[in-house]
Amino acid sequence: MIKGVRRVSVAVRSLASALLFYRDALGFSVTRHLDLPERGLRLVRLDAFGTDIELMEPTDPTGNVALFLEQRGEGLHHVALEVEDIELEIRTLLARGVELIDRVPRDGPDGRIAFVHPRSTGGVLVQLSEPKAVMEGKGAT
């Protein structure tokens, strides 16, 4: 079951520059800073009145977000949808003919994730996100 939009992720060249708009001009409060060296990313999450906006700055010039910026420039990278059971969602989407990037969930900073290919979504990269709290309720450690 899809529970709603968890976050909107935006690829940016500079977190400091992006924060001038999202934090300073719009007034969204920063809720979290994350360094993900294994993914070549630094993230800042902001509370946009109930939905997170995630700003993603590449730290590795060969990483996925750096390549995205090179090809498309700054902008919407993906929309994360919170799901109750990521395996069930993957099976359901596959049964409905949806093209997935991930057929098996992978670890993300807040739980398990899987991506839906933009060819199936009208051009938007969609992330399925099962939070750790949900995983713990299913007996995961």
C-alpha positions as CSV (number, residue, x, y, z in Angstrom):
1,M,0.0,0.0,0.0
2,I,1.3,3.4,-1.0
3,K,1.0,5.7,2.1
4,G,1.9,9.0,0.4
5,V,4.7,11.2,-0.8
6,R,7.6,10.9,1.6
7,R,9.9,13.3,-0.1
8,V,10.8,15.3,-3.2
9,S,14.5,15.1,-4.1
10,V,16.2,17.9,-6.0
11,A,19.7,17.6,-7.5
12,V,21.8,20.8,-6.9
13,R,25.3,21.8,-7.6
14,S,25.7,23.6,-4.3
15,L,23.8,23.0,-1.0
16,A,24.7,26.4,0.2
17,S,23.3,28.1,-2.8
18,A,20.1,26.0,-2.8
19,L,19.5,26.7,0.9
20,L,19.4,30.4,0.1
21,F,16.1,29.7,-1.7
22,Y,14.6,26.7,0.2
23,R,15.5,27.7,3.7
24,D,16.0,31.5,3.6
25,A,13.5,32.6,1.0
26,L,10.7,30.0,1.5
27,G,11.3,29.5,5.3
28,F,11.6,25.7,5.3
29,S,13.5,24.5,8.3
30,V,16.4,22.1,8.0
31,T,15.7,18.8,9.7
32,R,18.7,16.7,8.8
33,H,22.2,16.8,7.2
34,L,23.5,13.5,5.7
35,D,26.9,12.7,4.3
36,L,26.8,9.5,2.2
37,P,30.3,9.1,0.9
38,E,29.6,5.6,-0.4
39,R,27.0,7.2,-2.8
40,G,29.0,10.3,-3.5
41,L,26.4,12.6,-1.9
42,R,25.7,15.2,0.7
43,L,22.1,15.7,1.5
44,V,20.0,18.3,3.4
45,R,16.4,17.6,4.2
46,L,13.9,20.4,4.9
47,D,10.4,20.3,6.3
48,A,8.1,21.7,3.7
49,F,5.1,21.7,6.0
50,G,4.7,17.9,6.2
51,T,6.6,16.8,3.1
52,D,10.4,16.6,3.0
53,I,12.4,18.4,0.3
54,E,15.8,16.7,0.0
55,L,18.6,18.7,-1.6
56,M,21.3,16.4,-3.1
57,E,24.8,17.7,-3.8
58,P,27.3,15.3,-5.4
59,T,30.7,14.8,-3.8
60,D,31.8,12.3,-6.4
61,P,32.1,13.7,-10.0
62,T,31.4,10.2,-11.4
63,G,28.3,9.4,-9.2
64,N,24.7,9.2,-10.4
65,V,23.7,12.6,-9.2
66,A,26.8,14.3,-10.7
67,L,26.0,12.6,-14.0
68,F,22.4,13.7,-13.7
69,L,23.5,17.3,-13.2
70,E,25.8,17.1,-16.2
71,Q,23.1,15.8,-18.5
72,R,20.0,17.6,-17.2
73,G,21.1,20.4,-14.9
74,E,19.7,21.2,-11.5
75,G,16.1,20.2,-10.8
76,L,13.8,17.4,-9.8
77,H,15.7,14.1,-9.4
78,H,13.0,11.8,-7.9
79,V,9.9,11.6,-5.9
80,A,9.9,9.1,-3.0
81,L,6.7,7.3,-2.2
82,E,6.3,5.7,1.3
83,V,5.2,2.1,1.1
84,E,4.1,-0.3,3.8
85,D,5.6,-3.4,2.2
86,I,8.2,-2.8,-0.4
87,E,8.4,-6.4,-1.6
88,L,4.7,-6.5,-2.1
89,E,4.8,-3.2,-4.1
90,I,7.6,-4.5,-6.3
91,R,5.7,-7.7,-7.1
92,T,2.5,-5.7,-7.7
93,L,4.2,-3.2,-10.0
94,L,5.9,-6.0,-11.9
95,A,2.6,-7.9,-12.3
96,R,1.1,-4.6,-13.8
97,G,3.9,-4.4,-16.4
98,V,5.8,-1.5,-14.7
99,E,9.5,-1.3,-15.5
100,L,11.7,-1.3,-12.4
101,I,15.3,-0.3,-11.9
102,D,15.4,-2.4,-8.7
103,R,13.6,-5.7,-8.5
104,V,15.1,-6.3,-5.0
105,P,15.1,-3.6,-2.4
106,R,18.4,-2.0,-1.4
107,D,19.4,-0.2,1.8
108,G,18.8,3.6,1.9
109,P,19.5,6.1,4.6
110,D,16.1,5.7,6.3
111,G,15.1,2.1,5.4
112,R,14.8,0.1,2.2
113,I,14.3,1.6,-1.2
114,A,13.7,0.6,-4.8
115,F,13.4,2.7,-8.0
116,V,10.8,2.6,-10.7
117,H,12.2,3.4,-14.2
118,P,11.1,6.8,-15.6
119,R,10.0,5.1,-18.8
120,S,7.0,3.8,-16.8
121,T,6.2,7.0,-15.0
122,G,6.0,9.7,-17.7
123,G,9.6,10.6,-17.2
124,V,9.9,10.9,-13.4
125,L,12.2,8.7,-11.4
126,V,10.1,7.3,-8.6
127,Q,11.5,5.8,-5.4
128,L,9.6,3.3,-3.3
129,S,10.6,3.9,0.3
130,E,9.9,1.5,3.3
131,P,11.0,3.3,6.5
132,K,13.0,1.5,9.1
133,A,10.0,1.7,11.6
134,V,7.9,-0.4,9.2
135,M,10.8,-2.8,8.8
136,E,11.1,-3.2,12.5
137,G,7.4,-3.9,12.9
138,K,7.9,-6.8,10.4
139,G,10.6,-8.3,12.6
140,A,13.7,-6.9,10.7
141,T,16.7,-6.0,12.7
